[in-house]
Amino acid sequence: MQTVLITGANRGIGRATADALVARGCKVYYAARSIENLPSGDLATPISLDVTDPTSIARAVVFFEERKEALDVLINNAAIIGRADVTSFDVEEITRVMDTNFNGPVRVTKAFFPFLEKSPSARVIHVSSGMGAISDLAGDHAAYRFSKSALNAFTISLARAQDRVKVVAVCPGWVRSDMGGKSAPRSLEEGAVGIVGLALNQIESGKFYRDGRVIPW
Ligand SMILES: NC(=O)c1ccc[n+]([C@@H]2O[C@H](COP(=O)([O-])OP(=O)(O)OC[C@H]3O[C@@H](n4cnc5c(N)ncnc54)[C@H](OP(=O)(O)O)[C@@H]3O)[C@@H](O)[C@H]2O)c1
């Protein structure tokens, strides 16, 4: 049985991914800022975690350490959107979005890496976006795009720096969540499919995936 920790698991794609992994028999830690109304049982454990708050992350590590020795899959899913166009040079928004979408995964990965290193088949999955692909950059949602480009760079660097833990990025496609809006073509469950596949199937470290296929950075 694989043990998975996923951030931003209280709603949206993160929640759908966590639920799908439980349905596939994984033991899932639902990490979220607010853990009311999260499932709790043999396979589902809520864990309080704000990716911008080092104290909250340290508490989550202690909580995890008391229950389990190894972590097989870390899914860095939590993120926020930024809407300003690049020509507004909105440094405040860039700083805020980078802190959640880039610094957050770096903090959480650092905190849980020792548990991943104890697993024989460990992996980190960064939920990124095609909007951060260098090959597809544009002026809109600038802070969000920068944060996902940086997350992709972190993915490649960490994958190349060691081979104990596989590290990949994934784009879930355009999904009908609070972030994606009502016009998006994919349901939450459809958005989760590619992430679940990377958690359970053979993967190549240092790659960017969508729908189980490698896509350009
Ligand atoms: N939706 C799309 O079309 C789409 C496309 C490409 C990529 N993505 C990526 O898919 C992932 C999930 O997005 P989504 O569409 O499900 O977004 P969403 O519905 O807005 O959900 C975002 C999740 O992130 C959590 N979160 C935000 N800040 C946090 C923090 N500081 N600490 C912990 N959790 C935090 C939220 O928790 P709260 O309830 O506490 O705010 C929520 O659970 C993101 O990485 C996003 O960039 C989405």
The ligand as an ORCA input file, in Angstrom:
! r2SCAN-3c Opt
* xyz 0 1
  N      -8.006     24.416    -12.618
  C      -7.246     24.398    -13.702
  O      -7.722     24.553    -14.836
  C      -5.766     24.146    -13.568
  C      -4.992     24.088    -14.742
  C      -3.633     23.836    -14.652
  C      -3.057     23.632    -13.398
  N      -3.831     23.705    -12.268
  C      -3.170     23.470    -10.969
  O      -3.871     22.450    -10.275
  C      -3.687     22.647     -8.856
  C      -5.034     22.643     -8.165
  O      -5.786     23.730     -8.689
  P      -7.369     23.828     -8.546
  O      -7.876     24.176     -9.869
  O      -7.902     22.666     -7.813
  O      -7.452     25.156     -7.628
  P      -8.495     25.569     -6.491
  O      -9.803     24.940     -6.732
  O      -8.398     27.048     -6.405
  O      -7.846     24.912     -5.171
  C      -6.627     25.379     -4.698
  C      -6.242     24.568     -3.487
  O      -4.984     25.067     -2.999
  C      -5.134     25.342     -1.618
  N      -4.220     26.364     -1.131
  C      -4.041     27.638     -1.584
  N      -3.142     28.269     -0.835
  C      -2.714     27.394      0.111
  C      -1.783     27.447      1.175
  N      -1.097     28.559      1.460
  N      -1.577     26.332      1.926
  C      -2.279     25.196      1.666
  N      -3.198     25.092      0.706
  C      -3.410     26.177     -0.072
  C      -6.584     25.750     -1.452
  O      -6.950     25.660     -0.085
  P      -7.963     26.741      0.633
  O      -9.336     26.145      0.504
  O      -7.444     26.790      2.041
  O      -7.809     28.048     -0.090
  C      -7.247     24.699     -2.341
  O      -7.341     23.479     -1.656
  C      -2.931     23.956     -8.714
  O      -1.558     23.693     -8.551
  C      -3.179     24.657    -10.027
  O      -2.189     25.585    -10.344
  C      -5.160     23.957    -12.313
*
